[in-house]
Amino acid sequence: MYFKESGNPVTLKANVSKVLFFDNLNKEKIREILNEYGERICVPITYAEKLIGKNFCTLVFINEVRSVEPFNIDKKGYGLMAAWIAVENINSIRK
């Protein structure tokens, strides 16, 4: 997984160690997720009420975060406002 700040080049890379998907969320499930992972994702249990009505939750665990030589990407076809882009190979969008 690569990271960049809006308007800047890609500067970080990390490994994805685990991904968790939750669906059919209700108040109880939201509270369970926040009890288990809330501290690590910086979301307090008191925020649970604001999440009622959300349908899905995805948690992506990363490790081995490291700097990379900065490079730009071409987001054409993905939408200039896209926050996430999934590609098979980063070189396919590297400028």
C-alpha positions in Angstrom: 0.0 0.0 0.0 1.3 3.4 -1.0 0.4 6.7 0.6 0.4 10.4 -0.5 -1.0 13.6 0.8 -3.4 15.4 -1.4 -1.6 17.4 -4.1 1.7 15.8 -3.2 3.7 12.9 -4.6 3.7 9.4 -3.1 6.1 9.2 -0.2 5.3 6.2 1.9 4.9 2.5 1.5 3.6 -0.2 3.9 2.7 -3.8 4.0 -0.9 -4.9 4.6 -0.9 -7.5 7.3 -4.7 -8.1 7.7 -8.0 -6.8 6.5 -11.3 -7.1 8.3 -14.7 -6.5 6.7 -17.9 -6.0 8.8 -21.4 -5.7 7.3 -25.0 -5.6 8.6 -23.8 -3.1 11.2 -26.1 -2.3 14.1 -25.6 -0.6 17.4 -24.3 -3.8 19.1 -21.8 -4.7 16.3 -20.5 -1.1 16.2 -19.9 -1.2 19.9 -18.1 -4.6 19.6 -15.9 -3.2 16.9 -15.0 -0.1 18.9 -14.4 -2.1 22.1 -12.0 -4.4 20.2 -10.3 -1.9 17.9 -11.4 1.6 18.9 -8.2 2.5 20.8 -6.0 1.4 17.9 -8.0 3.3 15.3 -8.4 6.4 17.5 -12.2 6.2 17.6 -13.6 6.3 21.2 -16.6 4.1 22.2 -18.5 7.4 22.7 -18.5 7.9 18.9 -20.6 4.7 18.4 -23.9 6.7 18.4 -22.7 8.7 15.4 -22.0 5.5 13.5 -25.5 4.1 13.7 -26.9 3.8 10.2 -23.6 2.9 8.6 -23.7 -0.4 6.8 -20.1 -1.4 6.4 -16.7 -1.2 8.1 -13.3 -2.1 6.7 -10.2 -2.1 8.9 -6.9 -2.4 7.1 -3.9 -3.3 9.3 -0.5 -2.1 8.1 3.1 -2.7 9.2 6.6 -2.0 8.0 5.8 1.6 7.0 8.8 3.1 5.2 9.7 6.1 3.1 10.1 5.8 -0.7 11.7 8.0 -3.2 8.8 10.5 -4.0 6.9 9.9 -7.2 3.8 11.2 -8.8 0.9 9.2 -10.1 -1.6 9.6 -12.9 -5.2 9.4 -11.5 -6.8 9.8 -14.9 -9.7 7.4 -15.2 -10.0 7.0 -11.4 -11.4 10.5 -10.6 -9.2 13.3 -9.5 -10.9 13.3 -6.0 -10.4 9.5 -5.5 -9.1 8.8 -2.0 -8.3 5.1 -2.8 -7.0 3.6 -6.0 -6.6 -0.2 -6.4 -4.2 -1.3 -9.0 -2.4 -4.6 -9.7 1.0 -2.8 -10.2 1.9 0.7 -9.0 3.9 1.2 -12.1 0.7 1.3 -14.2 -0.1 4.7 -12.7 3.4 6.0 -12.0 4.3 9.1 -13.9 
